[in-house]
Amino acid sequence: MIGFLALAVYSAVRHFTGEKEAIRASADSAIPTVLVTRPKMAQPDFDLTLPGNVQPYSNTPIYARTDGYLKRWLVDIGAPVKQGQLLPRLNLPKWISS
């Protein structure tokens, strides 16, 4: 009977101390630890070359010859242009313009 009572007391003490440790451990883990740093610009240590190709959204045919003469050239070759921008101004013969 004394052995049973001693075992019950030992189990109860161990249970309550384990519960306190569990509560303490969960309280410690409830506060997240976060490392914070500020980003800074730096030169990369390596060059990254990726395979790929460039394709336009739409293609426009440009013909090499047309009737008439070049009156004024508005954009240089290789210069960036916008959609609808006038490139050359032509001096067309009267039979084409009418």
C-alpha positions, 0 to 999 in steps of 0.5 A, spaced: 500 500 500 505 504 501 509 503 495 502 504 491 501 511 494 509 512 493 508 511 486 502 515 485 505 521 488 511 520 484 507 520 478 503 526 480 509 530 481 512 528 475 506 530 471 505 537 474 513 538 473 512 536 466 506 540 464 510 546 467 516 545 462 511 544 456 507 550 458 514 554 458 516 551 452 510 553 448 510 560 451 518 560 449 516 558 442 510 562 441 515 568 440 518 568 433 525 569 432 526 573 426 533 576 423 532 582 419 537 585 414 537 591 410 538 590 402 544 593 399 546 593 391 552 589 390 556 587 383 554 580 381 560 575 382 558 571 376 554 573 369 548 569 367 547 568 360 540 564 359 538 561 352 532 565 348 530 569 342 526 575 341 520 575 337 515 581 335 508 581 337 506 583 330 510 583 323 510 589 318 512 588 311 517 593 308 517 593 301 524 596 298 521 599 292 515 604 291 513 609 285 515 616 287 521 620 290 524 621 297 522 628 299 524 627 306 527 622 311 524 623 318 527 617 322 534 614 322 535 607 321 535 603 327 532 609 331 526 607 336 519 608 333 512 608 335 506 605 332 503 609 326 509 614 326 511 617 319 518 614 317 519 618 310 515 623 306 514 621 299 514 625 293 509 621 289 507 622 281 501 625 280 498 619 277 498 615 283 496 621 288 489 622 285 
